[in-house]
Amino acid sequence: MSLDEKALGQRLATARRQAGLTQQDLCQKAGLSYSTLAKIERGAIKSPSVFTVAAIATATANSLEDLLGLKSASPAPPAKKISKSGIRFVYFDVNGVLVRFFYRAFPAIAAEAHVSPDEVETLFWRHNDAVNRGDMNLKDFNNLFKKEFGLGSFDWQKHYMAAIEPMPGIDELVKWTAEHYEVGLLSNNMPGFLDELIKSHRVPSVGYKAVVDSSKVNAIKPEAKIYKLAQATAGVESNEILLIDDGRTNLMAADKAGWRVLWFDDYRPSEGIKRSRESLVF
């Protein structure tokens, strides 16, 4: 093995000092003579025995590879694909694609407040965009419900998390897509919701290159601003992005921005998953 003796000597001396050992201490622990160690640290011994270096590694609690300056070569990640239609990057919507049925919370809230589900839904949609955009904070949103329905306390995030369920089959699709393409999340959501979904693994756990959270960027779909931000974050051309979303208005805006689009029906997820895979053939 060809070694740079001076560089090796410096690494050994550094390891010894970091272990809090004098040369005499290390000689005793490693079973070396003082003159041998001194020459190795000065780089005066050509190609010292690997067994000697191994003894020093053990005595200083280092790995042999580190002292020899060898770095285990990590295999390069497989190159990402380009679909036949030119797609490089896939954005997944969250509500209605990765999870579904958050609106099942409305009847539960109505029963608690002794009002009709329509009243709950009307109040929710009246202010939803403002909270998703970050114009209204979640505390004020919760207080509106408390005041409107005479509730002692109200926590929309708690109701939301209790109501949603993972989209059937979506985990496999997202993981397959992430294996072959760069992927991201593009979601209209209230502050903290997307972070909790990711942290609690309520959405598929993959290496998302981009997470565009409406409440953090102060823009919501279908506003043009959020698509420009999402494209810049993805780092690809507009026609190289596919958006999978359940909102037709959101898809129309993405199409206007030059993206590829695919409508996902949360009541027939198997169909949406099949069409997604077909769109990503490479």
Beta strands, then each sheet from edge to edge (+ up, - down):
strand 1: 89-92
strand 2: 99-100
strand 3: 165-166
strand 4: 182-187
strand 5: 210-213
strand 6: 241-245
strand 7: 260-263
sheet 1: 5+ 4+ 1+ 6+ 7+
sheet 2: 2+ 3-
end
